[in-house]
């Protein structure tokens, strides 16, 4: 991986981390309506996968999708405004945290329905194949989604038609409050790829380089017309399922163990050891990311709420 892309991944991970921290802070101070689902600790997956994608490539996301959105090129101020239901948000305040979309960047949207993004991504991949473009689609989903019918339907369809799509499972160990060992019949979700005769690979979801190698192969396969791949990224969410989750289903000790595997710190160690970035440069990138997200929060807080008179706008397509 070249140094320029490594720096982009690092910067993107810092942006995601700061965005999630700010969202939590706004929730705790009663400035953000409703709850949000944070991807803190999972930043390496979104940043590394999306570093292989162009604006014209597609992604579908999940209820825990802020990181995917940012990694696919979203402006943090518009994303934060959408979280807060403001008229300046990506969906004009109609979507909120679990429904951010930005079609100009190929982000077909987050989805509150578990596994619902997978068949949508397969549809986007089918569109690319029928139009004869070199676009690819990525479906991000969690371990819980791998037990939904839509997961199997999407993989089967993509395999039958050899669609240019990559299925990326962010296995953060829990579906709401249920550990994956309790809910899933296989140790590795990636082995389910065998049922559809497509490649399935397990990677360390907190290791940028491990993810990168698997995604590189999957992108090449998709663009060569050989069909889909399934990549399972073993990672962990530092916070609860949602911002008000009491987290009685796991111990603080387990959380601390996983925090020691922080993907940002692991990448920083590599950047430091290989003299790619100096301490001063990394400190500045931290500061810049923090300032950018502070500004995004101020933009969102100062933005107007949607005008009730516009409630029926953008509901129906007008020809």
Secondary structure in CASP SS format (residue, H / E / C, confidence):
PFRMAT SS
TARGET T0000
AUTHOR 0000-0000-0000
METHOD secondary structure of the structure
MODEL  1
X C 1.00
X C 1.00
X H 1.00
X H 1.00
X H 1.00
X H 1.00
X H 1.00
X H 1.00
X H 1.00
X H 1.00
X H 1.00
X H 1.00
X H 1.00
X H 1.00
X H 1.00
X H 1.00
X H 1.00
X H 1.00
X H 1.00
X H 1.00
X H 1.00
X H 1.00
X H 1.00
X H 1.00
X H 1.00
X H 1.00
X H 1.00
X H 1.00
X C 1.00
X C 1.00
X C 1.00
X C 1.00
X C 1.00
X C 1.00
X C 1.00
X C 1.00
X C 1.00
X C 1.00
X C 1.00
X C 1.00
X C 1.00
X C 1.00
X H 1.00
X H 1.00
X H 1.00
X H 1.00
X H 1.00
X H 1.00
X H 1.00
X H 1.00
X C 1.00
X C 1.00
X C 1.00
X C 1.00
X C 1.00
X C 1.00
X C 1.00
X E 1.00
X E 1.00
X E 1.00
X C 1.00
X C 1.00
X C 1.00
X C 1.00
X C 1.00
X H 1.00
X H 1.00
X H 1.00
X H 1.00
X H 1.00
X H 1.00
X C 1.00
X C 1.00
X C 1.00
X C 1.00
X H 1.00
X H 1.00
X H 1.00
X H 1.00
X H 1.00
X H 1.00
X H 1.00
X H 1.00
X C 1.00
X C 1.00
X E 1.00
X C 1.00
X C 1.00
X C 1.00
X C 1.00
X C 1.00
X C 1.00
X C 1.00
X C 1.00
X C 1.00
X C 1.00
X H 1.00
X H 1.00
X H 1.00
X C 1.00
X C 1.00
X E 1.00
X H 1.00
X H 1.00
X H 1.00
X C 1.00
X E 1.00
X C 1.00
X C 1.00
X C 1.00
X C 1.00
X C 1.00
X C 1.00
X C 1.00
X C 1.00
X H 1.00
X H 1.00
X H 1.00
X H 1.00
X H 1.00
X H 1.00
X H 1.00
X H 1.00
X H 1.00
X H 1.00
X H 1.00
X H 1.00
X H 1.00
X H 1.00
X H 1.00
X H 1.00
X C 1.00
X C 1.00
X C 1.00
X C 1.00
X C 1.00
X E 1.00
X E 1.00
X E 1.00
X E 1.00
X E 1.00
X E 1.00
X C 1.00
X H 1.00
X H 1.00
X H 1.00
X H 1.00
X C 1.00
X H 1.00
X H 1.00
X H 1.00
X H 1.00
X H 1.00
X H 1.00
X H 1.00
X H 1.00
X H 1.00
X H 1.00
X H 1.00
X H 1.00
X C 1.00
X C 1.00
X C 1.00
X C 1.00
X E 1.00
X E 1.00
X E 1.00
X E 1.00
X E 1.00
X E 1.00
X E 1.00
X C 1.00
X C 1.00
X E 1.00
X E 1.00
X C 1.00
X C 1.00
X E 1.00
X E 1.00
X H 1.00
X H 1.00
X H 1.00
X H 1.00
X C 1.00
X C 1.00
X C 1.00
X C 1.00
X C 1.00
X H 1.00
X H 1.00
X H 1.00
X H 1.00
X H 1.00
X H 1.00
X H 1.00
X H 1.00
X C 1.00
X C 1.00
X E 1.00
X E 1.00
X E 1.00
X E 1.00
X E 1.00
X E 1.00
X C 1.00
X C 1.00
X C 1.00
X H 1.00
X H 1.00
X H 1.00
X H 1.00
X H 1.00
X H 1.00
X H 1.00
X H 1.00
X H 1.00
X H 1.00
X H 1.00
X H 1.00
X H 1.00
X H 1.00
X H 1.00
X H 1.00
X C 1.00
X C 1.00
X C 1.00
X C 1.00
X C 1.00
X E 1.00
X E 1.00
X E 1.00
X E 1.00
X E 1.00
X E 1.00
X C 1.00
X C 1.00
X C 1.00
X C 1.00
X C 1.00
X C 1.00
X C 1.00
X C 1.00
X C 1.00
X C 1.00
X C 1.00
X C 1.00
X C 1.00
X C 1.00
X C 1.00
X C 1.00
X C 1.00
X H 1.00
X H 1.00
X H 1.00
X H 1.00
X H 1.00
X H 1.00
X H 1.00
X H 1.00
X C 1.00
X C 1.00
X C 1.00
X H 1.00
X H 1.00
X H 1.00
X H 1.00
X H 1.00
X H 1.00
X H 1.00
X H 1.00
X H 1.00
X H 1.00
X H 1.00
X C 1.00
X C 1.00
X C 1.00
X C 1.00
X C 1.00
X H 1.00
X H 1.00
X H 1.00
X H 1.00
X H 1.00
X H 1.00
X H 1.00
X H 1.00
X H 1.00
X H 1.00
X H 1.00
X H 1.00
X H 1.00
X H 1.00
X H 1.00
X H 1.00
X H 1.00
X H 1.00
X H 1.00
X H 1.00
X H 1.00
X H 1.00
X H 1.00
X H 1.00
X C 1.00
X C 1.00
X E 1.00
X C 1.00
X C 1.00
X H 1.00
X H 1.00
X H 1.00
X C 1.00
X C 1.00
X C 1.00
X C 1.00
X C 1.00
X C 1.00
X C 1.00
X C 1.00
X C 1.00
END
